Amino acid sequence: MADPELEAIRQRRMQELMAQQGVGTQQNTDQQKSQDDAKREADERRQMMLTQILTSEARAREVTSSTTSNSAAEFIALDI
């Protein structure tokens, strides 16, 4: 029913698409890792800055607010 040449073309194309997805997945993984690293570094810099600026009492309040509401803690940190 199906032409053998047409079937061979379909198989090659399917292999090409699968190979492209494999490469794309690796690139996405690398990109995600880079984004995660950048976010972690930004969080570390923010914590270091807050440690230098805030008093121990203010740091305790910041920790308490970050455990109850992460968005509230970010808002407070941005306000500083």
URBELPE-V44795 format. One record per residue. N is the residue number from 1. PHI is phi in degrees with one decimal (999 if undefined). PSI is psi in degrees with one decimal (NA if undefined). D_CENTER is the distance of its C-alpha to the mean C-alpha in Angstrom with 2 decimals. Layout:
N,PHI,PSI,D_CENTER ; N,PHI,PSI,D_CENTER
This chain:
1,999,-54.7,48.86 ; 2,-87.3,145.1,45.84 ; 3,-73.3,129.4,46.50 ; 4,-60.3,-34.9,45.44 ; 5,-67.2,-42.7,44.35 ; 6,-63.3,-41.1,42.16 ; 7,-63.1,-39.3,40.64 ; 8,-64.3,-40.7,39.91 ; 9,-63.3,-43.3,38.18 ; 10,-61.4,-42.8,36.04 ; 11,-63.0,-44.4,35.12 ; 12,-62.0,-44.1,34.18 ; 13,-63.6,-40.8,32.06 ; 14,-62.4,-41.3,30.29 ; 15,-65.1,-39.7,29.61 ; 16,-62.2,-45.2,28.30 ; 17,-63.3,-41.5,25.89 ; 18,-65.4,-38.3,24.69 ; 19,-65.8,-40.7,24.29 ; 20,-63.7,-40.8,22.28 ; 21,-64.4,-38.0,19.89 ; 22,-63.1,-43.8,19.58 ; 23,-67.4,-42.6,18.79 ; 24,-61.9,-38.2,16.33 ; 25,-64.6,-41.6,14.51 ; 26,-63.4,-42.0,14.47 ; 27,-64.9,-42.0,13.20 ; 28,-62.9,-39.3,10.32 ; 29,-64.3,-43.8,9.54 ; 30,-64.3,-41.3,10.07 ; 31,-65.2,-42.5,8.03 ; 32,-62.7,-41.0,4.81 ; 33,-63.9,-41.7,6.40 ; 34,-62.6,-42.4,7.34 ; 35,-65.2,-41.1,4.49 ; 36,-63.4,-42.0,4.06 ; 37,-63.0,-43.4,7.76 ; 38,-63.8,-40.7,8.34 ; 39,-65.9,-42.2,7.25 ; 40,-62.9,-43.0,9.35 ; 41,-64.3,-40.2,12.01 ; 42,-64.0,-40.9,12.31 ; 43,-63.7,-40.9,12.81 ; 44,-64.1,-42.2,15.31 ; 45,-63.8,-40.7,17.10 ; 46,-63.5,-44.6,17.41 ; 47,-63.0,-40.8,18.85 ; 48,-64.5,-41.5,21.17 ; 49,-64.1,-44.8,22.35 ; 50,-64.2,-36.3,23.06 ; 51,-63.2,-37.7,24.90 ; 52,-75.6,-33.3,27.07 ; 53,-87.5,-43.8,27.81 ; 54,-83.7,149.1,28.32 ; 55,-74.8,169.3,31.29 ; 56,-63.1,-35.9,31.01 ; 57,-66.6,-41.6,32.03 ; 58,-66.9,-37.7,29.43 ; 59,-62.8,-40.3,26.70 ; 60,-62.5,-41.6,28.00 ; 61,-65.8,-38.0,27.82 ; 62,-65.0,-41.2,24.25 ; 63,-64.7,-42.7,23.28 ; 64,-62.1,-44.7,25.33 ; 65,-68.4,-31.2,23.78 ; 66,-72.9,-27.8,20.20 ; 67,-77.6,-29.2,21.28 ; 68,-85.5,-41.3,22.95 ; 69,-148.4,109.3,20.64 ; 70,-64.5,-38.5,17.22 ; 71,-68.4,-35.0,17.59 ; 72,-66.2,-40.6,21.09 ; 73,-64.9,-39.7,20.10 ; 74,-65.1,-40.6,17.65 ; 75,-62.1,-44.1,20.55 ; 76,-64.5,-43.7,22.98 ; 77,-63.9,-37.5,21.01 ; 78,-69.1,-30.0,20.72 ; 79,-71.2,-25.3,24.43 ; 80,-75.9,NA,25.30
